[in-house]
Amino acid sequence: MRKIGLVGGTGPESTVMYYKKLNEEIDRLTAEKAMPDIAIESVDFRRAWNYVTQDDRAALTDYFVEKIQALAAGRAEVISLTAVTMHLVFDDLVQRTNLPLVSIPKVVCDEVVSKGIRKIGLLGTVFTMEQDYMKKDFLSAGVEVIVPKEEERSLIGQRIYEELEKGIVKESTLQELQAIIERMKREDGIEGVILGCTELPLILNSGNCPVSCFDAVEIHIRKLIELSME
């Protein structure tokens, strides 16, 4: 089994989710005969987030290159970031490290396309919703990506940063997110929605989402497991 390397800490809640699910699922798939070797390089979330908000991509890239190289030095073969927002510098990281990092946007796009969906909603941090790094694979595949209205994007970003990043899950926040998705379904004609932040599955899932729900964490973890077990 190939060793998995995760750049974690962005945020801690989603990193714990990755660690638990990778262990549980591989244990299940091997009939309790094996569990994965996993290395985690955890970044200082506050430092990384400051680089994002200040649009200091060079500093963010340098910081993550250091973490990725440490994973590779530890003989990790399946390496990935554990946050969608940090894919802001994904292409630069691939170029700088010369490693085949496992892209969250790409694996989610492949899943959406396989379901025949042509118009998809996207929820995530404000950066993920407003910039192109989560959208470009979909656009290349002919899938239209719809994001919430400006005031909705602001609310979603606030709830992620102030609540979900800290493991706080509120019923009132769930109702707000459900209302936004319902409106996008009614007005924009979305056929599904991407949970494009690794904390969103803490509150939204296929059981409470008004449309088909594409959990970026779940899809990404499935791909990491596939690659590690090749």
Steps between C-alpha positions, in 0.01 A plus 500: 500500500629843405558749780258795514629850573261777605564872534262563790398763749288704259295454708561245777140368494523386137846350557361282778219397264751393233707301748205315649328422171816378325573261785142378539435445131826322416455282807153410372612441141776263612268310737696634797833374366669836433487868580686774313833661571413869526730798550355841582686829467278743687529868412430803717145575385517866607820552303364327190169685520680834529689422180168425328323816621803715412520333157864414569511198274878486491523465879216245506672296230836510682335387823316209341798392290693457825224274637463296181874444474504378861229245414690384194821469706301277736419274203138598459390410147137619493515866603218750528381819662203463734336837422336624182595864560870416501462375142534868421870418443460136391653542154799683649549220753500232230750700296728574797499147647473302176267260680160364383291652777140381522273794414167537683339707218600243235366194681175681587461611138545142380226386740254772391561428131447126557148580629409691184450830679540813286422776752645480851491730801814575699521580871829568678709780640460837331832438322383165365168640379642815341827379345565246225704219658194288583321581175751458218483120478119522479510767231740285296254210536205712383333523843356838604592602855255723688595681822266667753423872496751739657320534833455122516869445428588733786271315740634157399860617540422642843333180619794289379765718662322581827319170562591196291877558516458477877279191489184699583189366324174693541150411383444866408802491269377179335168670428679800347705277270196294402311820410787619278515167318119495457515847344781395263297196397189711437661804335820365345395146414791325674480120486738445791733684733868460583599524863817682398642551847624206702306623805160513328438122537489563874157659442373398153460149361289296258234461769432871555607669174216616269683380184757232415791565731863454394714480811852605397652325802326168437584501129861600566547235767367231263764603246779501759399149607491380139848636433647374826368147439615471138 
